[in-house]
Amino acid sequence: PIAIHFGAPPFPTAMKEAVCDGFVIGGGVSTVLEQGQLAGAFEHPFWLQMVGVGLVTALSAHLGAVLPFAQWPTITCMNNYTDDLLTKPLTIKGGYLQVPEGPGLGVDVNEEALVKYRMEPPYELPHPRHILSVVWPGGRVVHFANMRDHVWPHFRQRGNDPAQVPGATLEVWDDDGSKEWADLYERLQKGPMREQRS
């Protein structure tokens, strides 16, 4: 099946031109409900993409339970986090999550975890200093200094390199304090750099 993010292209165009088999739907509660109902009205299945900790996973389970065409796996990336912030972890068994029961979302927030992970102002996330190198079969390489500001825009522009070629890999070079690393990192602040490896 071919899935596209809901709204790109606009929903009427996607339906009129039959550009997909289903959708990727995410956002807040009202957005998910609205888009999920529209997709369902046209009998197009979808998956929910709501990235977050256990609270978000519980919310997505409830939303998926009330949207009949939420038939594809939900993506929450809950396991990417150190802590799910819940007193009792959610259990996924056989690829399924039982919708939590009880008041609210049916889960309890781990107050100790909230204290442990609380950030003091200023609320800025640290940006790790690393060099990201995409390597394609045949030795073509593009180096980047930053995922959000360099990698994503590079691959979103039409005509740039293909992103998911079989055999392509991503190398991550953390700041090792070397002059070589520092020189390349400084150069990459201006934009991606290409290289051909033999």
Secondary structure, 3 states (H helix, E strand, C coil): CCEEECCCCCHHHHHHHCCCCEEEECCCHHHHHHHHHHHHHCCCCEEEECCCCHHHHHHHHHHHHHCCCCCCCCECCHHHCCCCCECCCCCEECCEECCCCCCCCCCCECHHHHHHHCCCCCCCCCCCCEEEEEECCCCEEEEECCHHHHHHHHHHCCCCCCCCCCCCEEEEEECCCCHHHHHHHHHHCCCCEEEECC
